[in-house]
Amino acid sequence: MCSTMRALVPLLSLFLLGGQAQHGSDWTYSEGALDEAHWPQHYPACGGQRQSPINLQRTKVRYNPALKGLKLTGYETQEGEFPMVNNGHTVQISLPSTMRMTAADGTVYIAQQMHFHWGGGSSKIRGSEHTVDGIRHVIEIHVVHYNSKYKSYETAQDAPDGLAVLAAFVEVKDYPENTYYSSFISHLANIRYPGQTTTLTGLDIRDMLPKNLQHYYSYHGSLTTPPCTENVHWFVLADFVKLSRTQVWKLENSLLDHHNKTIQNDYRRTQPLNHRVVESNFPNQEYTLGSEFQFYLRKIEEILEYLRRALN
Ligand SMILES: *[C@@H]1O[C@H](CO)[C@@H](O)[C@H](O)[C@H]1NC(C)=O
């Protein structure tokens, strides 16, 4: 390599990196040149065959009774200070590396951050990323982890078995305030503008998750935002977090994006399943026999028993 070229290489990579950094904040869900339909042009993985989110169609989910529950350690009350940022797309909380999740196959994942996807101003507009039987839920919570065999999130994010996301849906009915969310929600006012950070003192992620952590859907997919890397082992909890309407409204109306527009509907549309199979470690309720069906089944058994006796 001649000396001019050698000098040019770092310059060129700086230029390329600069371009990437700029796109990093430029992508959007629905507006401008880099809306989600155009993500694949700048982030090729976004056009891949194993993308997330997906629709979880329960009749197609494979019940795997051998799939063990997740083991979450360090999720309970943590002392300390935890930064929370408005990154222009969502609110993100930095998590301590003492929070760990052990998957059914024994892989240990270390928590990195937690963020949210939500809908719009009216509580009728929902914003989860995964849908269940085509139904979009109100909010989706993502706890992002990296595989503990890598020394940091930065290393793991490019590895084929690098990441795992624990996801949960929020449900809103006429529930009273969920006090486990009060501190988080009151801190949103401090990070109205993108780039602003605030600090949560003390954190209990266990209490911010659904009561039942045992039942989940699992499949292999991707990050749901650019660069859409296809290295995410997804665990979507079946049970719901319950928030009050006011709490949901605050999350939907507190933060502004880079154009000073309220961040709303920050979810990606569902992606094709292609050849993937979604597994669950609990049976589909629709498949377990309803009480009416069981009533008729008992009648049939009675008739068979009657016939058997009559024939003897
Ligand atoms: C957003 O609003 C703030 C405060 O009014 C202002 O300082 C900033 O320049 C605005 N940004 C844009 C992109 O309009």
Ligand as a Chemical Component Dictionary entry (heavy atoms), coordinates in Angstrom:
data_LIG
# 
_chem_comp.id                   LIG 
_chem_comp.type                 NON-POLYMER 
_chem_comp.pdbx_formal_charge   0 
_chem_comp.three_letter_code    LIG 
# 
loop_
_chem_comp_atom.comp_id 
_chem_comp_atom.atom_id 
_chem_comp_atom.alt_atom_id 
_chem_comp_atom.type_symbol 
_chem_comp_atom.charge 
_chem_comp_atom.model_Cartn_x 
_chem_comp_atom.model_Cartn_y 
_chem_comp_atom.model_Cartn_z 
_chem_comp_atom.pdbx_ordinal 
LIG C1 C1 C 0 -37.133 22.217 20.056 1  
LIG O1 O1 O 0 -37.599 23.066 21.092 2  
LIG C2 C2 C 0 -36.570 23.637 21.880 3  
LIG C3 C3 C 0 -37.199 24.409 23.037 4  
LIG O2 O2 O 0 -38.259 25.227 22.594 5  
LIG C4 C4 C 0 -35.661 24.495 20.992 6  
LIG O3 O3 O 0 -34.592 25.001 21.764 7  
LIG C5 C5 C 0 -35.129 23.631 19.849 8  
LIG O4 O4 O 0 -34.367 24.438 18.961 9  
LIG C6 C6 C 0 -36.244 22.978 19.088 10 
LIG N1 N1 N 0 -35.706 22.051 18.106 11 
LIG C7 C7 C 0 -36.185 21.942 16.872 12 
LIG C8 C8 C 0 -35.541 20.921 15.988 13 
LIG O5 O5 O 0 -37.108 22.613 16.458 14 
# 
loop_
_chem_comp_bond.comp_id 
_chem_comp_bond.atom_id_1 
_chem_comp_bond.atom_id_2 
_chem_comp_bond.value_order 
_chem_comp_bond.pdbx_ordinal 
LIG C1 O1 SING 1  
LIG C1 C6 SING 2  
LIG O1 C2 SING 3  
LIG C2 C3 SING 4  
LIG C2 C4 SING 5  
LIG C3 O2 SING 6  
LIG C4 O3 SING 7  
LIG C4 C5 SING 8  
LIG C5 O4 SING 9  
LIG C5 C6 SING 10 
LIG C6 N1 SING 11 
LIG N1 C7 SING 12 
LIG C7 C8 SING 13 
LIG C7 O5 DOUB 14 
# 
